[in-house]
Amino acid sequence: MKFSSLFAATALAGSAAAHIDDVTDQHAHALSKRTCKQRWIESERLQKQITTKGLMGNLEELNKIAFANGGNRAFGLPGYAASVDYVWNTVSNVSGTKAWKQDFPALFNIVESISLKVDDEPIYVYGLTFSPSTSKEGLTAELIAGPEGAAGCDLASYNNLDVKGKIVLVQRFSCPEGGTLAGRLLPAARAGAAAVIIYNNVATNTTAGTLSAPSPEHVPGGFINLVDGERLKARLDAGEKLEAYFQQTQIIETRVTQNVFVETEAGDPENVIVLGAHLDSVQAGPGINDDGSGTSLLLELFKAAMKFKTKNKIRFAWWGAEENGLLGSKYYCSSLSATEANNILAYLNFDMVSRGYFGVGDADRSTHATVPTPAGSEVIEKIYIDWYTSQNMTVTPAIITNGSDYASFWGVLNKPFGFINTGTAPAQDPCYHQACDTIDNPNPDTITVNAKAAAHMLATLAMNGTQLIPKTLVSNATEFAGQGRRSLDLLERMSGVLDVVNVLEIEALGEMHLGCGHEI
């Protein structure tokens, strides 16, 4: 990451209150009586309002919600509805704010039954999201090894393999078409396989994996652990003939879910700072780090910020169905009018902030070679780095994978963005997307430090954002109209990033968060 002097303007943050008290523009005149009695927001003042007790208290409640509702807080299930209620009960009916919920449709899936046996030996298997079901009785067929490495991405590599009506075993690998999972399933399916079992290429327990979307080209697919896959592959390579049984029943349907918002009534409505965290977990566990931690951080930041007045309007968002493909934030960004989009100055994302390193999104691309981010993103990065450095914290440049909701603000709106997170590699969080992501997983000190960093960022942009961040505008309403066009823009932008940032490079860093709803 670059430590440039180009952004010396950030020094305004520490003295913001002294300069802004003299503000006399039309927005300041419109402040309510309640707001006029408040002091201007300022970094140190706001940071002092953040407490470990408050942050961990929210996580305790989210943990209770998960275990009272089947062990998770996943979209489309009771735990998510209860999580929405918890946030809503905290942020609604607060003086000086406006809160609302946004309903949106999202594709839901749940595996009702699944079983894999090889020569009658049961083997743990995860049903790939959006996989077709087998019959209720399942299928029994010969297990055969598919092509290895890059060859397994190409249908031509199956020309000399008799896979018709059989179950193919292949290893996860990054393919040009379909990514690391669908990219392995599709060639085998096109060659006539009855089902495909993919084994992982990392040692962590397999609890997530998706084909990204339903497709008539797919055949039933399962995802197994590396150790089991390597053992089966070795037996096949040794010449054993193995018989496999695979059964899967998966429900795939559209369900309506919700985003939750609250914003300040005061502040410049034409320069809105949006802060977001996803509220849902994966089905595998409670999601207390991912992303109860971001949810809690926003709740405490909201409660603290309401004690002050700000020059710019502040909007807090809790996204639904992030784990299914960033669906809540995509829907929100795609539903905005051109005017509403133009009113947004910048977006700040908080996804996994309680266990691991202190990661800051590498927006200036000084460490990881990604496509250019919107102007102003590098300013946000610099503000974060300077704050962590001032606290004697080591900053890790976090690669931009489009694996969280900042991708929607970038891809759909082309807005400046920034994020902090603590990493998804086993070295940072061995409970990532696991049942063990419970209240015992977060580090109280880590989430507190990150919450104070977020408070510093909020105070800085709430007062001086227009001086630091260039405004990105939609050129005209006609150009911006149409969710389909904007969704295409998003997909093209995300594809561009993943074309430049090799998936193997990301995995070499240990990162697993390649894009929620798309990879694991």
C-alpha positions in Angstrom: 0.0 0.0 0.0 1.2 3.5 -0.8 1.9 6.0 2.0 1.6 9.1 0.0 1.5 12.7 1.1 -1.2 13.4 -1.6 -3.9 13.1 1.0 -2.7 15.5 3.6 -6.2 16.9 3.8 -7.1 14.0 6.1 -5.4 15.9 8.9 -8.6 18.0 9.0 -10.2 15.1 10.8 -8.6 15.8 14.2 -9.6 19.5 14.1 -12.9 19.1 12.3 -15.1 20.3 15.2 -13.3 23.6 15.5 -13.6 24.4 11.8 -17.1 23.1 11.2 -18.7 24.9 14.2 -18.7 27.9 11.9 -20.7 26.2 9.1 -23.5 28.5 7.9 -24.7 26.8 4.7 -28.3 25.9 4.1 -28.0 22.4 5.6 -26.7 23.7 8.9 -29.6 26.2 9.1 -32.0 23.3 8.6 -30.8 21.4 11.6 -33.5 20.5 14.2 -33.5 22.0 17.7 -32.3 18.7 19.0 -29.4 18.7 16.6 -28.4 22.3 17.5 -27.9 21.3 21.1 -25.4 18.6 20.1 -21.7 19.0 19.5 -20.3 18.3 16.0 -19.0 14.8 15.5 -15.3 14.4 16.0 -13.0 11.3 15.9 -11.8 11.2 19.5 -15.2 12.0 20.9 -16.9 9.3 18.8 -14.2 6.7 19.6 -14.8 7.2 23.3 -18.4 6.1 22.8 -17.4 2.7 21.5 -17.2 0.0 24.1 -16.2 -3.7 24.1 -19.1 -4.4 26.3 -21.6 -3.0 23.8 -19.9 -4.8 20.8 -19.8 -8.1 22.5 -23.3 -7.7 23.9 -24.7 -7.6 20.4 -22.8 -10.7 19.5 -24.1 -12.5 22.5 -27.7 -11.7 21.3 -27.0 -12.8 17.8 -25.5 -16.0 19.1 -28.7 -16.6 21.1 -30.8 -15.9 18.1 -28.9 -18.5 16.0 -29.1 -21.3 18.6 -32.8 -20.6 19.1 -33.4 -21.0 15.4 -31.6 -24.1 14.2 -28.1 -22.9 14.7 -27.9 -20.2 12.0 -29.1 -16.8 10.9 -29.3 -17.6 7.1 -31.5 -15.8 4.7 -34.9 -17.4 4.2 -34.9 -19.1 7.6 -36.2 -18.1 11.0 -32.8 -17.0 12.4 -32.5 -14.3 9.8 -36.0 -12.9 10.5 -35.1 -12.8 14.2 -31.9 -11.0 13.3 -33.8 -8.4 11.4 -36.1 -7.9 14.4 -33.1 -7.4 16.7 -31.6 -4.7 14.5 -34.9 -3.1 13.8 -35.8 -2.9 17.5 -32.4 -1.2 18.1 -32.5 1.4 15.4 -36.2 2.3 14.9 -37.9 5.1 16.7 -34.7 6.9 17.5 -35.1 10.6 17.6 -33.5 12.5 14.8 -33.4 9.4 12.5 -35.5 7.7 9.8 -35.5 3.9 9.7 -37.1 1.6 7.1 -37.0 -2.0 5.7 -36.7 -2.9 2.1 -38.3 -6.1 0.9 -36.7 -7.9 -2.1 -36.9 -11.3 -3.8 -34.0 -13.7 -3.6 -33.3 -17.2 -4.8 -33.2 -19.5 -1.8 -32.0 -23.1 -1.5 -31.8 -25.7 1.2 -30.7 -29.3 1.1 -33.4 -31.5 2.7 -31.5 -34.7 2.4 -28.1 -35.8 1.1 -26.0 -39.0 1.2 -22.8 -40.3 -0.4 -21.5 -43.8 0.0 -18.6 -45.5 -1.7 -18.6 -49.2 -1.4 -21.2 -48.8 1.4 -18.8 -46.4 3.3 -20.6 -43.2 4.3 -18.6 -40.0 3.3 -19.5 -36.5 4.4 -20.8 -34.5 1.4 -22.0 -30.9 1.1 -24.8 -30.3 -1.5 -23.6 -27.7 -4.0 -25.9 -24.7 -3.9 -28.3 -24.8 -6.9 -27.5 -28.4 -7.7 -30.3 -30.4 -9.3 -31.7 -33.1 -7.0 -31.4 -36.8 -7.7 -34.4 -39.0 -7.4 -35.6 -39.7 -3.9 -34.1 -43.1 -4.2 -30.8 -41.7 -5.3 -28.5 -43.2 -7.9 -25.9 -46.0 -7.8 -23.1 -46.0 -10.4 -19.4 -46.6 -10.9 -17.2 -43.9 -9.5 -14.6 -42.7 -12.1 -11.8 -40.2 -11.8 -12.1 -37.2 -14.1 -9.2 -35.3 -15.7 -6.8 -33.4 -13.4 -5.8 -29.8 -13.4 -6.6 -27.5 -16.3 -7.6 -30.5 -18.4 -10.7 -31.0 -16.2 -12.1 -27.7 -17.4 -12.2 -28.9 -21.0 -14.9 -31.2 -22.5 -12.4 -32.5 -25.0 -10.4 -34.1 -22.1 -13.3 -36.5 -21.6 -13.1 -37.9 -25.1 -11.2 -41.0 -24.0 -13.1 -41.4 -20.8 -16.3 -43.4 -20.6 -18.3 -41.4 -18.0 -21.8 -41.8 -19.4 -24.2 -42.7 -16.6 -21.3 -42.7 -14.1 -20.4 -40.6 -11.1 -17.3 -38.5 -11.8 -14.8 -37.5 -9.1 -12.8 -34.3 -9.8 -10.8 -31.8 -7.7 -11.8 -28.2 -7.3 -9.8 -26.0 -9.7 -10.2 -22.5 -11.2 -11.6 -22.9 -14.7 -12.2 -20.2 -17.4 -15.8 -21.1 -17.6 -17.9 -21.6 -14.5 -15.2 -20.9 -11.9 -13.8 -23.5 -9.5 -17.0 -25.6 -9.0 -19.4 -25.2 -11.9 -16.3 -25.1 -14.1 -15.5 -28.7 -13.0 -19.0 -30.0 -13.1 -20.0 -28.7 -16.5 -17.5 -30.7 -18.7 -18.3 -33.9 -16.9 -22.0 -33.3 -17.3 -21.7 -32.5 -21.0 -19.8 -35.7 -21.4 -22.7 -37.7 -20.0 -21.9 -38.1 -16.3 -24.9 -38.9 -14.1 -23.5 -36.9 -11.2 -20.3 -35.1 -10.2 -18.5 -35.2 -6.8 -15.9 -32.5 -6.4 -13.3 -32.7 -3.7 -11.8 -29.6 -2.1 -8.2 -28.3 -2.8 -7.8 -26.9 0.8 -7.9 -28.8 4.1 -10.7 -26.9 5.8 -14.0 -28.6 6.4 -16.3 -28.1 3.4 -19.4 -26.2 4.5 -20.1 -24.0 1.5 -19.9 -24.1 -2.3 -22.2 -23.0 -5.1 -22.8 -23.4 -8.8 -23.8 -19.7 -8.8 -27.2 -20.3 -10.4 -29.5 -23.1 -11.5 -28.8 -24.4 -15.1 -30.4 -27.1 -17.2 -26.8 -28.2 -18.1 -26.1 -29.1 -14.5 -26.2 -32.6 -13.1 -26.5 -33.4 -9.3 -23.3 -32.3 -7.6 -21.7 -32.8 -4.2 -18.6 -31.3 -2.5 -16.4 -33.4 -0.2 -13.4 -32.8 1.9 -9.8 -32.9 0.6 -8.8 -35.9 2.7 -11.7 -38.0 1.5 -11.2 -37.0 -2.1 -7.5 -37.8 -2.1 -8.2 -41.2 -0.5 -10.8 -42.1 -3.2 -8.6 -40.8 -6.0 -5.6 -42.9 -4.8 -7.8 -46.0 -4.8 -9.0 -45.3 -8.3 -5.4 -44.6 -9.5 -4.4 -48.0 -8.0 -6.9 -49.7 -10.3 -9.8 -50.4 -7.8 -13.3 -50.4 -9.3 -15.5 -48.4 -6.9 -19.3 -48.2 -6.7 -20.9 -45.0 -5.4 -24.3 -44.1 -4.2 -25.4 -40.5 -4.2 -28.7 -39.0 -3.2 -29.7 -35.3 -2.8 -32.9 -33.5 -2.4 -32.6 -29.7 -2.7 -35.3 -27.1 -2.6 -34.7 -24.1 -4.8 -37.3 -21.3 -4.7 -37.7 -17.5 -4.6 -38.3 -16.1 -1.1 -38.8 -12.5 0.0 -36.3 -11.1 2.5 -35.2 -7.7 3.8 -32.5 -5.1 4.1 -32.7 -2.7 7.1 -31.7 1.0 7.0 -31.5 3.9 9.3 -30.2 7.4 8.5 -29.8 10.8 10.1 -32.5 13.3 9.4 -29.9 16.1 9.5 -26.8 16.4 7.4 -26.4 17.3 3.7 -28.8 15.0 1.8 -26.8 15.4 -1.4 -23.6 14.0 0.2 -24.6 10.7 2.0 -22.0 8.5 3.6 -23.3 4.9 3.5 -22.0 2.3 5.9 -23.0 -1.4 5.5 -22.6 -4.9 6.9 -24.4 -8.1 5.9 -26.8 -9.4 8.5 -27.2 -13.0 7.3 -25.0 -16.0 8.1 -24.4 -19.2 6.1 -26.6 -22.1 6.9 -23.6 -24.0 8.4 -23.4 -21.9 11.5 -24.3 -18.8 13.6 -22.0 -16.4 11.7 -20.8 -14.4 14.7 -17.6 -13.2 13.0 -19.1 -13.5 9.5 -20.9 -11.2 9.8 -22.3 -10.7 13.2 -19.2 -8.7 13.9 -19.9 -6.1 11.2 -23.5 -6.0 12.3 -22.5 -5.3 15.8 -20.0 -2.7 14.8 -22.6 -0.8 12.8 -25.1 -0.9 15.7 -22.6 0.5 18.2 -21.4 3.1 15.7 -25.0 4.2 15.0 -25.8 4.6 18.7 -22.6 6.6 19.3 -23.0 8.8 16.2 -26.6 9.8 17.3 -25.1 11.8 20.1 -23.5 14.2 17.7 -24.4 16.3 14.6 -22.8 15.9 11.2 -22.3 18.0 8.1 -23.1 15.1 5.8 -26.1 12.7 6.1 -25.2 9.3 7.4 -27.0 6.1 6.3 -26.5 2.7 8.0 -27.4 -0.5 6.1 -27.8 -4.1 7.1 -27.9 -6.3 4.0 -29.8 -9.5 3.4 -28.8 -12.5 1.4 -25.2 -11.5 1.0 -24.1 -15.1 1.4 -26.3 -16.0 -1.6 -24.5 -13.5 -4.0 -24.6 -10.0 -2.5 -28.3 -10.0 -3.3 -29.5 -7.4 -0.8 -26.9 -4.7 -1.7 -27.3 -5.4 -5.4 -31.0 -4.9 -5.2 -30.6 -1.7 -3.3 -28.1 -0.2 -5.6 -30.1 -1.3 -8.7 -33.3 0.2 -7.3 -32.0 3.7 -6.8 -33.0 6.6 -9.1 -30.3 8.6 -10.7 -30.8 11.4 -8.2 -30.6 9.0 -5.2 -27.4 7.5 -6.7 -25.9 10.9 -7.2 -26.6 11.8 -3.5 -24.2 9.0 -2.3 -20.7 10.2 -1.7 -19.0 7.0 -0.6 -19.6 3.5 0.8 -17.9 1.8 3.8 -18.1 -1.9 4.2 -17.6 -4.0 7.3 -17.5 -7.8 6.8 -15.7 -10.0 9.3 -14.0 -7.6 11.7 -13.4 -9.6 14.9 -10.8 -12.3 14.3 -7.5 -12.2 12.4 -5.3 -9.4 11.0 -6.1 -5.7 10.6 -6.9 -5.7 6.9 -7.6 -2.6 4.8 -8.9 -2.8 1.2 -6.0 -2.3 -1.2 -7.8 0.3 -3.2 -4.6 2.0 -4.6 -3.5 -1.4 -6.0 0.0 -1.0 -4.6 0.1 -4.6 -3.3 -2.4 -6.5 -5.4 -2.8 -5.9 -9.1 -6.6 -5.4 -9.6 -8.5 -3.1 -12.0 -8.6 0.6 -10.9 -11.2 1.4 -8.2 -13.3 4.6 -8.3 -11.5 7.8 -7.5 -11.6 8.5 -3.8 -11.3 4.8 -2.8 -7.6 5.3 -2.3 -8.3 8.2 0.0 -10.4 6.0 2.3 -7.6 3.4 2.3 -5.1 6.1 3.3 -7.3 7.4 6.2 -7.6 3.9 7.6 -3.9 3.1 7.2 -2.9 6.4 8.9 -5.2 5.6 11.9 -4.0 2.0 12.4 -0.4 3.2 12.1 -1.0 5.9 14.7 -2.2 3.1 17.0 0.9 1.0 16.4 -1.1 -1.6 14.5 0.3 -3.6 11.6 -1.9 -3.2 8.5 -2.4 -6.0 6.0 -3.3 -5.0 2.5 -6.6 -6.8 1.8 -7.0 -8.0 -1.8 -10.2 -6.8 -3.5 -12.0 -9.9 -4.6 -15.5 -8.5 -4.9 -16.4 -11.0 -2.2 -18.6 -8.6 -0.2 -21.2 -5.8 -0.6 -18.7 -3.1 -1.7 -18.9 -4.8 -5.1 -22.4 -3.6 -5.6 -21.6 0.0 -4.9 -18.6 -0.3 -7.2 -20.2 -2.3 -10.0 -23.6 -0.8 -10.1 -23.0 2.8 -8.9 -19.2 3.2 -9.5 -19.0 4.8 -6.0 -15.8 5.2 -4.0 -15.6 2.6 -1.4 -13.4 1.2 1.4 -13.4 -1.7 3.7 -11.7 -3.3 6.7 -11.8 -7.0 7.5 -9.8 -9.5 9.4 -9.3 -12.2 6.7 -11.0 -15.4 5.7 -8.0 -17.8 5.6 -7.8 -20.6 8.2 -4.8 -18.8 9.7 -7.1 -15.8 10.5 -10.4 -17.6 11.1 -10.5 -21.4 11.2 -14.2 -21.1 11.9 -15.0 -19.2 8.6 -18.3 -20.6 7.3 -18.2 -23.3 10.0 -20.5 -24.3 12.8 -17.9 -23.1 15.2 -18.3 -19.4 14.3 -20.1 -18.9 17.6 -19.7 -16.4 20.4 -16.4 -18.1 21.3 -14.9 -17.2 17.9 -14.5 -13.3 18.0 -11.6 -11.6 19.7 -13.0 -8.7 21.8 -9.9 -6.6 21.4 -9.9 -7.0 17.6 -13.5 -5.9 17.1 -13.0 -3.0 19.5 -9.9 -1.7 17.6 -11.8 -2.0 14.3 -14.9 -0.3 15.6 -12.7 2.7 16.7 -11.1 2.7 13.3 -14.6 2.8 11.8 -15.6 5.6 14.2 -12.5 7.6 13.0 -13.5 7.1 9.4 -17.1 8.0 10.0 -16.2 11.2 11.8 -13.7 12.2 9.1 -16.1 11.7 6.2 -19.2 13.0 8.0 -17.5 16.3 8.4 -14.9 16.6 5.6 -16.0 14.0 3.1 -16.8 16.5 0.4 -13.2 17.9 0.7 -11.6 14.5 0.5 -13.7 12.4 -1.8 -14.5 13.5 -5.4 -18.2 13.1 -6.3 -19.0 10.4 -8.8 -22.2 11.3 -10.7 -24.4 9.5 -13.1 -24.3 11.5 -16.4 -28.0 11.3 -17.1 -31.1 9.5 -15.9 -31.7 7.6 -19.2 -28.2 6.1 -19.0 -28.8 5.0 -15.5 -32.3 3.6 -16.0 -32.9 -0.1 -16.0 -31.9 -2.7 -13.4 -31.0 -5.2 -16.2 -28.4 -2.8 -17.6 -26.9 -2.0 -14.3 -26.8 -5.7 -13.3 -24.9 -6.4 -16.5 -22.5 -3.6 -15.7 -21.9 -5.2 -12.3 -21.3 -8.6 -13.7 -18.9 -7.2 -16.3 -17.0 -5.2 -13.7 -16.8 -8.2 -11.3 -15.6 -10.4 -14.1 -13.0 -7.9 -15.0 -11.6 -7.9 -11.5 -11.4 -11.7 -11.3 -9.8 -11.8 -14.8 -7.0 -9.5 -13.5 -6.7 -11.1 -10.1 -6.0 -14.7 -10.7 -8.1 -16.9 -8.4 -5.0 -19.1 -7.7 -3.2 -15.9 -6.5 -6.1 -15.3 -4.1 -6.0 -18.8 -2.8 -2.2 -18.6 -2.5 -2.9 -15.8 0.0 -5.2 -18.3 1.9 -8.3 -16.2 1.2 -11.6 -18.1 0.8 -13.9 -15.2 0.2 -13.8 -15.1 -3.6 -17.3 -13.8 -4.0 -20.3 -14.7 -1.8 -22.8 -16.8 -3.8 -20.2 -17.5 -6.5 -17.4 -19.3 -4.8 -16.3 -20.3 -1.3 
